[in-house]
Amino acid sequence: MVYINELVPEDHLVRLIDMAIDFEFIRDEVDHLYCKINGRPAADPVRFFKILFLGYLGSSFG
């Protein structure tokens, strides 16, 4: 079995960013944009932002 912690080195940039920045503030910023009583549950906004951020970082260094 492979674990993500084994694939990403301890000193990798994404680990450093994760330790330095608490992305939970995004939930409060976008909360008013999501409907709580209608439709299916929305994608997690923090996870979505992190995916976009990683894509940006990947294109910047690649």
PQR file of N, CA, C, O and H, with PARSE charges and radii, in Angstrom:
ATOM      1  N   MET A   1       0.844  -1.168   0.000 -0.4000 1.5000
ATOM      2  CA  MET A   1       0.000   0.000   0.000 -0.0000 2.0000
ATOM      3  C   MET A   1       0.899   1.244   0.000  0.5500 1.7000
ATOM      4  O   MET A   1       1.934   1.280   0.666 -0.5500 1.4000
ATOM      5  N   VAL A   2       0.487   2.246  -0.751 -0.4000 1.5000
ATOM      6  CA  VAL A   2       1.246   3.494  -0.842 -0.0000 2.0000
ATOM      7  C   VAL A   2       0.459   4.597  -0.136  0.5500 1.7000
ATOM      8  O   VAL A   2      -0.747   4.744  -0.335 -0.5500 1.4000
ATOM      9  H   VAL A   2      -0.354   2.218  -1.292  0.4000 1.0000
ATOM     10  N   TYR A   3       1.160   5.363   0.685 -0.4000 1.5000
ATOM     11  CA  TYR A   3       0.552   6.480   1.389 -0.0000 2.0000
ATOM     12  C   TYR A   3       1.096   7.784   0.818  0.5500 1.7000
ATOM     13  O   TYR A   3       2.264   7.864   0.435 -0.5500 1.4000
ATOM     14  H   TYR A   3       2.139   5.243   0.847  0.4000 1.0000
ATOM     15  N   ILE A   4       0.246   8.804   0.762 -0.4000 1.5000
ATOM     16  CA  ILE A   4       0.647  10.097   0.202 -0.0000 2.0000
ATOM     17  C   ILE A   4       1.831  10.677   0.971  0.5500 1.7000
ATOM     18  O   ILE A   4       2.686  11.340   0.383 -0.5500 1.4000
ATOM     19  H   ILE A   4      -0.703   8.739   1.073  0.4000 1.0000
ATOM     20  N   ASN A   5       1.889  10.434   2.273 -0.4000 1.5000
ATOM     21  CA  ASN A   5       2.998  10.945   3.077 -0.0000 2.0000
ATOM     22  C   ASN A   5       4.341  10.367   2.645  0.5500 1.7000
ATOM     23  O   ASN A   5       5.382  10.995   2.839 -0.5500 1.4000
ATOM     24  H   ASN A   5       1.195   9.895   2.750  0.4000 1.0000
ATOM     25  N   GLU A   6       4.318   9.188   2.066 -0.4000 1.5000
ATOM     26  CA  GLU A   6       5.552   8.574   1.575 -0.0000 2.0000
ATOM     27  C   GLU A   6       5.979   9.141   0.225  0.5500 1.7000
ATOM     28  O   GLU A   6       7.150   9.045  -0.145 -0.5500 1.4000
ATOM     29  H   GLU A   6       3.472   8.678   1.908  0.4000 1.0000
ATOM     30  N   LEU A   7       5.051   9.723  -0.502 -0.4000 1.5000
ATOM     31  CA  LEU A   7       5.337  10.223  -1.845 -0.0000 2.0000
ATOM     32  C   LEU A   7       5.837  11.659  -1.862  0.5500 1.7000
ATOM     33  O   LEU A   7       6.540  12.066  -2.787 -0.5500 1.4000
ATOM     34  H   LEU A   7       4.101   9.802  -0.202  0.4000 1.0000
ATOM     35  N   VAL A   8       5.474  12.428  -0.839 -0.4000 1.5000
ATOM     36  CA  VAL A   8       5.843  13.844  -0.786 -0.0000 2.0000
ATOM     37  C   VAL A   8       6.926  14.021   0.279  0.5500 1.7000
ATOM     38  O   VAL A   8       6.675  13.758   1.455 -0.5500 1.4000
ATOM     39  H   VAL A   8       4.903  12.098  -0.088  0.4000 1.0000
ATOM     40  N   PRO A   9       8.121  14.461  -0.110 -0.5600 1.5000
ATOM     41  CA  PRO A   9       9.209  14.641   0.858  0.2800 2.0000
ATOM     42  C   PRO A   9       8.842  15.656   1.946  0.5500 1.7000
ATOM     43  O   PRO A   9       8.031  16.553   1.718 -0.5500 1.4000
ATOM     44  N   GLU A  10       9.437  15.509   3.114 -0.4000 1.5000
ATOM     45  CA  GLU A  10       9.166  16.388   4.257 -0.0000 2.0000
ATOM     46  C   GLU A  10       9.466  17.856   3.954  0.5500 1.7000
ATOM     47  O   GLU A  10       8.781  18.738   4.473 -0.5500 1.4000
ATOM     48  H   GLU A  10      10.096  14.780   3.300  0.4000 1.0000
ATOM     49  N   ASP A  11      10.461  18.132   3.136 -0.4000 1.5000
ATOM     50  CA  ASP A  11      10.850  19.516   2.851 -0.0000 2.0000
ATOM     51  C   ASP A  11      10.260  20.053   1.546  0.5500 1.7000
ATOM     52  O   ASP A  11      10.728  21.069   1.032 -0.5500 1.4000
ATOM     53  H   ASP A  11      11.017  17.416   2.715  0.4000 1.0000
ATOM     54  N   HIS A  12       9.251  19.392   1.011 -0.4000 1.5000
ATOM     55  CA  HIS A  12       8.627  19.829  -0.235 -0.0000 2.0000
ATOM     56  C   HIS A  12       7.860  21.136  -0.025  0.5500 1.7000
ATOM     57  O   HIS A  12       7.329  21.382   1.058 -0.5500 1.4000
ATOM     58  H   HIS A  12       8.871  18.566   1.428  0.4000 1.0000
ATOM     59  N   LEU A  13       7.806  21.961  -1.053 -0.4000 1.5000
ATOM     60  CA  LEU A  13       7.146  23.268  -0.979 -0.0000 2.0000
ATOM     61  C   LEU A  13       5.690  23.165  -0.518  0.5500 1.7000
ATOM     62  O   LEU A  13       5.242  23.993   0.275 -0.5500 1.4000
ATOM     63  H   LEU A  13       8.237  21.761  -1.933  0.4000 1.0000
ATOM     64  N   VAL A  14       4.955  22.181  -0.991 -0.4000 1.5000
ATOM     65  CA  VAL A  14       3.541  22.093  -0.608 -0.0000 2.0000
ATOM     66  C   VAL A  14       3.375  21.803   0.879  0.5500 1.7000
ATOM     67  O   VAL A  14       2.413  22.266   1.492 -0.5500 1.4000
ATOM     68  H   VAL A  14       5.318  21.509  -1.636  0.4000 1.0000
ATOM     69  N   ARG A  15       4.285  21.055   1.460 -0.4000 1.5000
ATOM     70  CA  ARG A  15       4.223  20.809   2.911 -0.0000 2.0000
ATOM     71  C   ARG A  15       4.530  22.091   3.676  0.5500 1.7000
ATOM     72  O   ARG A  15       3.892  22.380   4.689 -0.5500 1.4000
ATOM     73  H   ARG A  15       5.067  20.679   0.962  0.4000 1.0000
ATOM     74  N   LEU A  16       5.496  22.854   3.200 -0.4000 1.5000
ATOM     75  CA  LEU A  16       5.838  24.113   3.861 -0.0000 2.0000
ATOM     76  C   LEU A  16       4.679  25.101   3.793  0.5500 1.7000
ATOM     77  O   LEU A  16       4.382  25.786   4.771 -0.5500 1.4000
ATOM     78  H   LEU A  16       6.014  22.620   2.377  0.4000 1.0000
ATOM     79  N   ILE A  17       4.032  25.169   2.644 -0.4000 1.5000
ATOM     80  CA  ILE A  17       2.872  26.056   2.491 -0.0000 2.0000
ATOM     81  C   ILE A  17       1.740  25.608   3.403  0.5500 1.7000
ATOM     82  O   ILE A  17       1.086  26.437   4.036 -0.5500 1.4000
ATOM     83  H   ILE A  17       4.273  24.612   1.849  0.4000 1.0000
ATOM     84  N   ASP A  18       1.507  24.305   3.472 -0.4000 1.5000
ATOM     85  CA  ASP A  18       0.437  23.776   4.314 -0.0000 2.0000
ATOM     86  C   ASP A  18       0.666  24.102   5.789  0.5500 1.7000
ATOM     87  O   ASP A  18      -0.284  24.361   6.528 -0.5500 1.4000
ATOM     88  H   ASP A  18       2.038  23.632   2.957  0.4000 1.0000
ATOM     89  N   MET A  19       1.923  24.087   6.211 -0.4000 1.5000
ATOM     90  CA  MET A  19       2.234  24.421   7.607 -0.0000 2.0000
ATOM     91  C   MET A  19       2.151  25.931   7.864  0.5500 1.7000
ATOM     92  O   MET A  19       1.867  26.348   8.987 -0.5500 1.4000
ATOM     93  H   MET A  19       2.695  23.876   5.611  0.4000 1.0000
ATOM     94  N   ALA A  20       2.392  26.742   6.847 -0.4000 1.5000
ATOM     95  CA  ALA A  20       2.460  28.188   7.044 -0.0000 2.0000
ATOM     96  C   ALA A  20       1.114  28.896   6.875  0.5500 1.7000
ATOM     97  O   ALA A  20       0.885  29.942   7.482 -0.5500 1.4000
ATOM     98  H   ALA A  20       2.623  26.403   5.935  0.4000 1.0000
ATOM     99  N   ILE A  21       0.232  28.338   6.062 -0.4000 1.5000
ATOM    100  CA  ILE A  21      -1.024  29.021   5.736 -0.0000 2.0000
ATOM    101  C   ILE A  21      -2.211  28.166   6.148  0.5500 1.7000
ATOM    102  O   ILE A  21      -2.295  26.989   5.797 -0.5500 1.4000
ATOM    103  H   ILE A  21       0.418  27.488   5.569  0.4000 1.0000
ATOM    104  N   ASP A  22      -3.122  28.767   6.890 -0.4000 1.5000
ATOM    105  CA  ASP A  22      -4.371  28.104   7.251 -0.0000 2.0000
ATOM    106  C   ASP A  22      -5.428  28.554   6.242  0.5500 1.7000
ATOM    107  O   ASP A  22      -5.882  29.698   6.282 -0.5500 1.4000
ATOM    108  H   ASP A  22      -3.054  29.723   7.175  0.4000 1.0000
ATOM    109  N   PHE A  23      -5.808  27.672   5.357 -0.4000 1.5000
ATOM    110  CA  PHE A  23      -6.729  28.001   4.271 -0.0000 2.0000
ATOM    111  C   PHE A  23      -8.201  27.976   4.696  0.5500 1.7000
ATOM    112  O   PHE A  23      -9.085  28.185   3.864 -0.5500 1.4000
ATOM    113  H   PHE A  23      -5.439  26.743   5.324  0.4000 1.0000
ATOM    114  N   GLU A  24      -8.470  27.727   5.964 -0.4000 1.5000
ATOM    115  CA  GLU A  24      -9.853  27.643   6.430 -0.0000 2.0000
ATOM    116  C   GLU A  24     -10.612  28.963   6.288  0.5500 1.7000
ATOM    117  O   GLU A  24     -11.843  28.957   6.276 -0.5500 1.4000
ATOM    118  H   GLU A  24      -7.753  27.557   6.640  0.4000 1.0000
ATOM    119  N   PHE A  25      -9.914  30.084   6.181 -0.4000 1.5000
ATOM    120  CA  PHE A  25     -10.592  31.375   6.017 -0.0000 2.0000
ATOM    121  C   PHE A  25     -11.423  31.407   4.740  0.5500 1.7000
ATOM    122  O   PHE A  25     -12.358  32.201   4.630 -0.5500 1.4000
ATOM    123  H   PHE A  25      -8.914  30.089   6.191  0.4000 1.0000
ATOM    124  N   ILE A  26     -11.095  30.560   3.786 -0.4000 1.5000
ATOM    125  CA  ILE A  26     -11.812  30.529   2.510 -0.0000 2.0000
ATOM    126  C   ILE A  26     -13.273  30.147   2.723  0.5500 1.7000
ATOM    127  O   ILE A  26     -14.158  30.668   2.045 -0.5500 1.4000
ATOM    128  H   ILE A  26     -10.336  29.916   3.875  0.4000 1.0000
ATOM    129  N   ARG A  27     -13.526  29.245   3.658 -0.4000 1.5000
ATOM    130  CA  ARG A  27     -14.914  28.826   3.928 -0.0000 2.0000
ATOM    131  C   ARG A  27     -15.793  30.025   4.291  0.5500 1.7000
ATOM    132  O   ARG A  27     -16.907  30.153   3.783 -0.5500 1.4000
ATOM    133  H   ARG A  27     -12.807  28.822   4.209  0.4000 1.0000
ATOM    134  N   ASP A  28     -15.301  30.894   5.161 -0.4000 1.5000
ATOM    135  CA  ASP A  28     -16.079  32.071   5.557 -0.0000 2.0000
ATOM    136  C   ASP A  28     -16.270  33.040   4.397  0.5500 1.7000
ATOM    137  O   ASP A  28     -17.325  33.661   4.268 -0.5500 1.4000
ATOM    138  H   ASP A  28     -14.397  30.790   5.575  0.4000 1.0000
ATOM    139  N   GLU A  29     -15.257  33.167   3.561 -0.4000 1.5000
ATOM    140  CA  GLU A  29     -15.317  34.109   2.444 -0.0000 2.0000
ATOM    141  C   GLU A  29     -16.350  33.707   1.390  0.5500 1.7000
ATOM    142  O   GLU A  29     -16.952  34.572   0.754 -0.5500 1.4000
ATOM    143  H   GLU A  29     -14.400  32.662   3.666  0.4000 1.0000
ATOM    144  N   VAL A  30     -16.555  32.414   1.203 -0.4000 1.5000
ATOM    145  CA  VAL A  30     -17.449  31.960   0.132 -0.0000 2.0000
ATOM    146  C   VAL A  30     -18.751  31.357   0.645  0.5500 1.7000
ATOM    147  O   VAL A  30     -19.577  30.903  -0.147 -0.5500 1.4000
ATOM    148  H   VAL A  30     -16.066  31.711   1.720  0.4000 1.0000
ATOM    149  N   ASP A  31     -18.941  31.348   1.942 -0.4000 1.5000
ATOM    150  CA  ASP A  31     -20.120  30.711   2.530 -0.0000 2.0000
ATOM    151  C   ASP A  31     -21.426  31.255   1.954  0.5500 1.7000
ATOM    152  O   ASP A  31     -22.359  30.490   1.713 -0.5500 1.4000
ATOM    153  H   ASP A  31     -18.271  31.717   2.585  0.4000 1.0000
ATOM    154  N   HIS A  32     -21.499  32.538   1.738 -0.4000 1.5000
ATOM    155  CA  HIS A  32     -22.730  33.146   1.228 -0.0000 2.0000
ATOM    156  C   HIS A  32     -23.034  32.743  -0.224  0.5500 1.7000
ATOM    157  O   HIS A  32     -24.139  32.990  -0.708 -0.5500 1.4000
ATOM    158  H   HIS A  32     -20.741  33.160   1.934  0.4000 1.0000
ATOM    159  N   LEU A  33     -22.096  32.144  -0.904 -0.4000 1.5000
ATOM    160  CA  LEU A  33     -22.293  31.747  -2.306 -0.0000 2.0000
ATOM    161  C   LEU A  33     -22.915  30.360  -2.451  0.5500 1.7000
ATOM    162  O   LEU A  33     -23.305  29.970  -3.552 -0.5500 1.4000
ATOM    163  H   LEU A  33     -21.199  31.943  -0.511  0.4000 1.0000
ATOM    164  N   TYR A  34     -23.009  29.621  -1.361 -0.4000 1.5000
ATOM    165  CA  TYR A  34     -23.522  28.256  -1.392 -0.0000 2.0000
ATOM    166  C   TYR A  34     -24.911  28.195  -0.782  0.5500 1.7000
ATOM    167  O   TYR A  34     -25.179  28.809   0.251 -0.5500 1.4000
ATOM    168  H   TYR A  34     -22.692  29.938  -0.467  0.4000 1.0000
ATOM    169  N   CYS A  35     -25.792  27.444  -1.436 -0.4000 1.5000
ATOM    170  CA  CYS A  35     -27.155  27.237  -0.939 -0.0000 2.0000
ATOM    171  C   CYS A  35     -27.153  26.019  -0.015  0.5500 1.7000
ATOM    172  O   CYS A  35     -26.705  24.941  -0.403 -0.5500 1.4000
ATOM    173  H   CYS A  35     -25.574  26.945  -2.275  0.4000 1.0000
ATOM    174  N   LYS A  36     -27.649  26.195   1.187 -0.4000 1.5000
ATOM    175  CA  LYS A  36     -27.624  25.111   2.172 -0.0000 2.0000
ATOM    176  C   LYS A  36     -28.876  24.237   2.142  0.5500 1.7000
ATOM    177  O   LYS A  36     -28.886  23.153   2.724 -0.5500 1.4000
ATOM    178  H   LYS A  36     -28.013  27.072   1.501  0.4000 1.0000
ATOM    179  N   ILE A  37     -29.928  24.700   1.470 -0.4000 1.5000
ATOM    180  CA  ILE A  37     -31.191  23.968   1.532 -0.0000 2.0000
ATOM    181  C   ILE A  37     -31.643  23.391   0.195  0.5500 1.7000
ATOM    182  O   ILE A  37     -32.679  22.728   0.141 -0.5500 1.4000
ATOM    183  H   ILE A  37     -29.919  25.582   0.997  0.4000 1.0000
ATOM    184  N   ASN A  38     -30.908  23.618  -0.870 -0.4000 1.5000
ATOM    185  CA  ASN A  38     -31.360  23.174  -2.173 -0.0000 2.0000
ATOM    186  C   ASN A  38     -30.204  22.535  -2.949  0.5500 1.7000
ATOM    187  O   ASN A  38     -29.092  23.062  -2.971 -0.5500 1.4000
ATOM    188  H   ASN A  38     -30.067  24.156  -0.826  0.4000 1.0000
ATOM    189  N   GLY A  39     -30.476  21.424  -3.565 -0.4000 1.5000
ATOM    190  CA  GLY A  39     -29.473  20.792  -4.410 -0.0000 2.0000
ATOM    191  C   GLY A  39     -28.525  19.900  -3.641  0.5500 1.7000
ATOM    192  O   GLY A  39     -28.632  19.746  -2.424 -0.5500 1.4000
ATOM    193  H   GLY A  39     -31.379  20.995  -3.547  0.4000 1.0000
ATOM    194  N   ARG A  40     -27.611  19.325  -4.365 -0.4000 1.5000
ATOM    195  CA  ARG A  40     -26.647  18.416  -3.738 -0.0000 2.0000
ATOM    196  C   ARG A  40     -25.534  19.206  -3.049  0.5500 1.7000
ATOM    197  O   ARG A  40     -25.338  20.386  -3.337 -0.5500 1.4000
ATOM    198  H   ARG A  40     -27.525  19.450  -5.353  0.4000 1.0000
ATOM    199  N   PRO A  41     -24.823  18.569  -2.158 -0.5600 1.5000
ATOM    200  CA  PRO A  41     -23.729  19.268  -1.455  0.2800 2.0000
ATOM    201  C   PRO A  41     -22.660  19.755  -2.435  0.5500 1.7000
ATOM    202  O   PRO A  41     -22.329  19.076  -3.406 -0.5500 1.4000
ATOM    203  N   ALA A  42     -22.145  20.913  -2.163 -0.4000 1.5000
ATOM    204  CA  ALA A  42     -21.127  21.515  -3.034 -0.0000 2.0000
ATOM    205  C   ALA A  42     -19.757  20.908  -2.759  0.5500 1.7000
ATOM    206  O   ALA A  42     -19.528  20.292  -1.718 -0.5500 1.4000
ATOM    207  H   ALA A  42     -22.414  21.465  -1.373  0.4000 1.0000
ATOM    208  N   ALA A  43     -18.860  21.095  -3.710 -0.4000 1.5000
ATOM    209  CA  ALA A  43     -17.474  20.678  -3.517 -0.0000 2.0000
ATOM    210  C   ALA A  43     -16.860  21.532  -2.412  0.5500 1.7000
ATOM    211  O   ALA A  43     -17.205  22.703  -2.257 -0.5500 1.4000
ATOM    212  H   ALA A  43     -19.046  21.595  -4.555  0.4000 1.0000
ATOM    213  N   ASP A  44     -15.966  20.949  -1.663 -0.4000 1.5000
ATOM    214  CA  ASP A  44     -15.319  21.658  -0.576 -0.0000 2.0000
ATOM    215  C   ASP A  44     -14.503  22.826  -1.135  0.5500 1.7000
ATOM    216  O   ASP A  44     -13.572  22.603  -1.909 -0.5500 1.4000
ATOM    217  H   ASP A  44     -15.686  19.998  -1.789  0.4000 1.0000
ATOM    218  N   PRO A  45     -14.831  24.068  -0.759 -0.5600 1.5000
ATOM    219  CA  PRO A  45     -14.141  25.217  -1.341  0.2800 2.0000
ATOM    220  C   PRO A  45     -12.654  25.272  -1.003  0.5500 1.7000
ATOM    221  O   PRO A  45     -11.861  25.754  -1.812 -0.5500 1.4000
ATOM    222  N   VAL A  46     -12.257  24.788   0.176 -0.4000 1.5000
ATOM    223  CA  VAL A  46     -10.843  24.792   0.551 -0.0000 2.0000
ATOM    224  C   VAL A  46     -10.079  23.808  -0.328  0.5500 1.7000
ATOM    225  O   VAL A  46      -9.003  24.129  -0.831 -0.5500 1.4000
ATOM    226  H   VAL A  46     -12.901  24.396   0.834  0.4000 1.0000
ATOM    227  N   ARG A  47     -10.626  22.621  -0.513 -0.4000 1.5000
ATOM    228  CA  ARG A  47      -9.975  21.629  -1.364 -0.0000 2.0000
ATOM    229  C   ARG A  47      -9.882  22.142  -2.801  0.5500 1.7000
ATOM    230  O   ARG A  47      -8.851  21.986  -3.456 -0.5500 1.4000
ATOM    231  H   ARG A  47     -11.501  22.359  -0.104  0.4000 1.0000
ATOM    232  N   PHE A  48     -10.954  22.749  -3.282 -0.4000 1.5000
ATOM    233  CA  PHE A  48     -10.964  23.280  -4.647 -0.0000 2.0000
ATOM    234  C   PHE A  48      -9.891  24.357  -4.820  0.5500 1.7000
ATOM    235  O   PHE A  48      -9.180  24.368  -5.825 -0.5500 1.4000
ATOM    236  H   PHE A  48     -11.791  22.876  -2.751  0.4000 1.0000
ATOM    237  N   PHE A  49      -9.775  25.254  -3.853 -0.4000 1.5000
ATOM    238  CA  PHE A  49      -8.753  26.293  -3.932 -0.0000 2.0000
ATOM    239  C   PHE A  49      -7.353  25.694  -3.909  0.5500 1.7000
ATOM    240  O   PHE A  49      -6.477  26.127  -4.658 -0.5500 1.4000
ATOM    241  H   PHE A  49     -10.352  25.245  -3.037  0.4000 1.0000
ATOM    242  N   LYS A  50      -7.141  24.703  -3.055 -0.4000 1.5000
ATOM    243  CA  LYS A  50      -5.817  24.069  -2.981 -0.0000 2.0000
ATOM    244  C   LYS A  50      -5.447  23.401  -4.306  0.5500 1.7000
ATOM    245  O   LYS A  50      -4.289  23.453  -4.723 -0.5500 1.4000
ATOM    246  H   LYS A  50      -7.853  24.351  -2.446  0.4000 1.0000
ATOM    247  N   ILE A  51      -6.406  22.785  -4.959 -0.4000 1.5000
ATOM    248  CA  ILE A  51      -6.149  22.164  -6.260 -0.0000 2.0000
ATOM    249  C   ILE A  51      -5.739  23.224  -7.272  0.5500 1.7000
ATOM    250  O   ILE A  51      -4.776  23.031  -8.013 -0.5500 1.4000
ATOM    251  H   ILE A  51      -7.346  22.743  -4.620  0.4000 1.0000
ATOM    252  N   LEU A  52      -6.453  24.335  -7.312 -0.4000 1.5000
ATOM    253  CA  LEU A  52      -6.096  25.426  -8.224 -0.0000 2.0000
ATOM    254  C   LEU A  52      -4.732  26.006  -7.879  0.5500 1.7000
ATOM    255  O   LEU A  52      -3.940  26.304  -8.773 -0.5500 1.4000
ATOM    256  H   LEU A  52      -7.236  24.492  -6.710  0.4000 1.0000
ATOM    257  N   PHE A  53      -4.454  26.165  -6.602 -0.4000 1.5000
ATOM    258  CA  PHE A  53      -3.180  26.713  -6.145 -0.0000 2.0000
ATOM    259  C   PHE A  53      -2.025  25.795  -6.536  0.5500 1.7000
ATOM    260  O   PHE A  53      -0.983  26.266  -6.992 -0.5500 1.4000
ATOM    261  H   PHE A  53      -5.098  25.922  -5.875  0.4000 1.0000
ATOM    262  N   LEU A  54      -2.207  24.486  -6.358 -0.4000 1.5000
ATOM    263  CA  LEU A  54      -1.178  23.526  -6.760 -0.0000 2.0000
ATOM    264  C   LEU A  54      -0.952  23.558  -8.267  0.5500 1.7000
ATOM    265  O   LEU A  54       0.182  23.430  -8.729 -0.5500 1.4000
ATOM    266  H   LEU A  54      -3.053  24.103  -5.987  0.4000 1.0000
ATOM    267  N   GLY A  55      -2.020  23.726  -9.029 -0.4000 1.5000
ATOM    268  CA  GLY A  55      -1.871  23.834 -10.477 -0.0000 2.0000
ATOM    269  C   GLY A  55      -1.073  25.066 -10.866  0.5500 1.7000
ATOM    270  O   GLY A  55      -0.243  25.020 -11.774 -0.5500 1.4000
ATOM    271  H   GLY A  55      -2.941  23.830  -8.653  0.4000 1.0000
ATOM    272  N   TYR A  56      -1.328  26.163 -10.175 -0.4000 1.5000
ATOM    273  CA  TYR A  56      -0.572  27.386 -10.418 -0.0000 2.0000
ATOM    274  C   TYR A  56       0.901  27.189 -10.068  0.5500 1.7000
ATOM    275  O   TYR A  56       1.785  27.567 -10.837 -0.5500 1.4000
ATOM    276  H   TYR A  56      -2.001  26.200  -9.437  0.4000 1.0000
ATOM    277  N   LEU A  57       1.158  26.598  -8.910 -0.4000 1.5000
ATOM    278  CA  LEU A  57       2.538  26.365  -8.499 -0.0000 2.0000
ATOM    279  C   LEU A  57       3.241  25.425  -9.464  0.5500 1.7000
ATOM    280  O   LEU A  57       4.412  25.623  -9.787 -0.5500 1.4000
ATOM    281  H   LEU A  57       0.440  26.291  -8.285  0.4000 1.0000
ATOM    282  N   GLY A  58       2.540  24.417  -9.917 -0.4000 1.5000
ATOM    283  CA  GLY A  58       3.129  23.467 -10.850 -0.0000 2.0000
ATOM    284  C   GLY A  58       3.498  24.124 -12.177  0.5500 1.7000
ATOM    285  O   GLY A  58       4.538  23.818 -12.760 -0.5500 1.4000
ATOM    286  H   GLY A  58       1.589  24.256  -9.654  0.4000 1.0000
ATOM    287  N   SER A  59       2.652  25.017 -12.646 -0.4000 1.5000
ATOM    288  CA  SER A  59       2.942  25.697 -13.917 -0.0000 2.0000
ATOM    289  C   SER A  59       4.015  26.763 -13.753  0.5500 1.7000
ATOM    290  O   SER A  59       4.692  27.106 -14.722 -0.5500 1.4000
ATOM    291  H   SER A  59       1.807  25.266 -12.173  0.4000 1.0000
ATOM    292  N   SER A  60       4.183  27.294 -12.543 -0.4000 1.5000
ATOM    293  CA  SER A  60       5.183  28.318 -12.304 -0.0000 2.0000
ATOM    294  C   SER A  60       6.593  27.746 -12.248  0.5500 1.7000
ATOM    295  O   SER A  60       7.554  28.394 -12.660 -0.5500 1.4000
ATOM    296  H   SER A  60       3.633  27.015 -11.755  0.4000 1.0000
ATOM    297  N   PHE A  61       6.705  26.528 -11.735 -0.4000 1.5000
ATOM    298  CA  PHE A  61       8.015  25.933 -11.545 -0.0000 2.0000
ATOM    299  C   PHE A  61       8.379  24.925 -12.613  0.5500 1.7000
ATOM    300  O   PHE A  61       9.502  24.422 -12.642 -0.5500 1.4000
ATOM    301  H   PHE A  61       5.924  26.002 -11.399  0.4000 1.0000
ATOM    302  N   GLY A  62       7.432  24.628 -13.492 -0.4000 1.5000
ATOM    303  CA  GLY A  62       7.679  23.572 -14.472 -0.0000 2.0000
ATOM    304  C   GLY A  62       8.266  24.008 -15.746  0.5500 1.7000
ATOM    305  O   GLY A  62       8.508  23.185 -16.629 -0.5500 1.4000
ATOM    306  H   GLY A  62       6.519  25.037 -13.467  0.4000 1.0000
TER
END
